[in-house]
Amino acid sequence: MKLHTISINNLKRRKAKMAFLTIGLTVGIATIVTLVTLTSSMSSDIERKMDEFGANILITPQNNGLSMNYGGISLGGVTFDQRDILEVDLAKIRTIANNKNISAVAPKVLGGIQIGGHNVLLVGVNFDNELKIKQWWKIFGEAPTRGNELLLGSDASKVLNVGSGDSVTIKNEVFKVVGVLEQTGSQDDALVFVNLLKAQKILGKEGKITLAEVAALCSGCPIGDMVTQIAEKLPDAKVAAIQQVVEGRLKALDQFKRFSYAMAGVVIFIGSLIVFVTMMGSVNERTTEIGVFRAIGFRKSHIMRIILLEAAMVSLLAGFLGYVVGMGGAKLALPFMAESKNALLIWNSTVAFGSVGLALALGVLASLYPALHASKMDPIESLRAL
């Protein structure tokens, strides 16, 4: 009779205990699979959501400033030696080492103008890039596509008393309002947006920009390195990272990962105890059987292989079931835990093979001592129970 046949027959005879062992390992592996899959899926979902947070690198002109105080009273400040950023220089950003992490570069030119007797701030933008960075914008109407079209912030629309479809005059030139922004709660509400080239002409800043926003929002982006690289390419500009929201999200996710790993450790420990206690109990119950095997010539290694084969077969089944159950649990939990309702569940082959491998390693390692104990049984002492 072959050893694996003996192991299979032993499992069949002890269905209740083997079912208990299988369920215990399955629950443990399923818990780990659920936690790991949720962490990966939530990370991916946060990376996608970060694209909606806007830019996280800001480029502004380099300048020297001097604050003025007299008698403890602040008299404001003086800015001197301010350098302009040339629009053509922004192309250098795409040549940095981490250029693949850049999703959009949105240059802007700002200046004060008068419309209908009201002072407003005109902002020239490239609407394709601006809308890519500010995906939270909701426009009543449509985004400008021509040079003589405007997009108004909600507050600017109220102050100027104009809406989508109306016309305004800026420096003797007629512009059509094609869209109005829904309230954003930011400075965008008070701004008037127009095509970048047209704004540069109106403000007399041809070829120059006031600032530029760079979107490189992903959890793996080396923002600090990118800031340094851009600063080297644009020595006349001040480059700063805006990471408060990003860091907050990543910190929360990191805490969840640590919690997942801690829970996985606890589950592995409990699973090991279940396997150890069950296999040890099985060995103690089979004292006579093991004595017979030893009496008819089975070696110690044969006894160990029988016990370990039993544990391996149960563990392989538990690993497979644990992966299936774990993925099902992750699919049910993801909509409640992810940032968006449309978060995608990540099916990772590494997790599949890892869950089966972990179950197998857990079952075999926890069964080593019971198997060793069984192999050392004295056949004479074992046969006395007959």
Buried (B, 14 or more C-beta within 10 A) or exposed (E): EEBBEBBBEBBEEBEEBBEBBBEBBBBBBBBBBBBBBBBBBBBBBBBBBBBEBBBBBBBBBBEEEEEEEEEEEEEEEEEEEEEBBBBEBBEEBEEBEBEEBBBBBBBBBBBEBEBEEEEBBBBBBBBEBBBBBBEEBEBEBEBBEEBBBBBBBBBBBBBBEBBBEBEBEBEEEEBBBBBBBEEBEEEBBBBBBBBBBBBBBBBEBEEBBBBBBBBBBBBEBEBEEBBBBBBEBBEEBBBEBBBEEBEEBBEEBBEBBEEBBEBBEEBBEBBBEBBBBBBBBBBEEBBEBBBBBBEEEBEBEBBBBBBBBBBBBBBBBBBBBBBBBBBEBBBEBBEEBBBEEEBEBBEBEEBBEBBBBBBBBBBBBBBBEBBBBBBEBEBEEBBEEE
